[in-house]
Amino acid sequence: MAHHYYDPADLARFGEIGRNAPDLAKKFFDWYGAVFADGALSAREKSLIALAVAHAVQCPYCIDAYSKDALEKGADLDQMTEAVHVAAAIRGGASLVHGVQMRNQADAIGM
């Protein structure tokens, strides 16, 4: 089997990131757990948001984790797919709106 930079088995090793900084890791994981608890948004809604963000930042570990998590929390493929489309629209729009900056530069140099 070919070696790949992304190994799905590494997701289960995420906790090891605190091995050399356990106090910082504990703070992060405590905060992370609190963020994803039910609040003004349900844990399912937060999972769908996380899934969308995972696609926008293109994190394969997060995509795996939040695809599974969203399904476990009762989301369906239609909701998950729609969340991914929202992320894609925001990312695409963000790219396009920077075209104004490009136009400003072209105007500034007299093109």
LINUR-V906465 format. One record per residue. RES is the residue in one small letter. SS is DSSP state (alpha for helix, beta for strand, coil for the rest). PHI is phi as a letter, one per 20 degrees, with the letter a starting at -180 (999 if undefined). Layout:
# LINUR-V906465
res->[RES	RES]
ss->[SS	SS]
phi->[PHI	PHI]
This chain:
# LINUR-V906465
res->[m	a	h	h	y	y	d	p	a	d	l	a	r	f	g	e	i	g	r	n	a	p	d	l	a	k	k	f	f	d	w	y	g	a	v	f	a	d	g	a	l	s	a	r	e	k	s	l	i	a	l	a	v	a	h	a	v	q	c	p	y	c	i	d	a	y	s	k	d	a	l	e	k	g	a	d	l	d	q	m	t	e	a	v	h	v	a	a	a	i	r	g	g	a	s	l	v	h	g	v	q	m	r	n	q	a	d	a	i	g	m]
ss->[coil	coil	coil	coil	coil	coil	coil	alpha	alpha	alpha	alpha	alpha	alpha	alpha	alpha	alpha	alpha	alpha	coil	coil	coil	alpha	alpha	alpha	alpha	alpha	alpha	alpha	alpha	alpha	alpha	alpha	alpha	alpha	alpha	coil	coil	coil	coil	coil	coil	coil	alpha	alpha	alpha	alpha	alpha	alpha	alpha	alpha	alpha	alpha	alpha	alpha	alpha	alpha	alpha	coil	coil	alpha	alpha	alpha	alpha	alpha	alpha	alpha	alpha	alpha	alpha	alpha	alpha	alpha	coil	coil	coil	coil	alpha	alpha	alpha	alpha	alpha	alpha	alpha	alpha	alpha	alpha	alpha	alpha	alpha	alpha	alpha	alpha	alpha	alpha	alpha	alpha	alpha	coil	alpha	alpha	alpha	alpha	alpha	alpha	alpha	alpha	alpha	alpha	coil	coil	coil]
phi->[999	f	e	c	f	e	c	g	f	f	g	f	e	g	g	f	f	e	g	d	b	f	f	f	f	g	f	f	f	f	f	g	f	f	g	e	f	g	b	f	d	f	g	f	f	f	f	f	f	f	f	f	f	g	f	f	e	l	d	f	f	f	f	f	f	e	f	f	f	f	f	f	e	n	f	d	f	f	f	f	f	f	f	f	f	f	f	f	f	f	f	f	f	f	f	f	f	f	f	f	f	f	f	g	f	f	f	f	e	m	e]
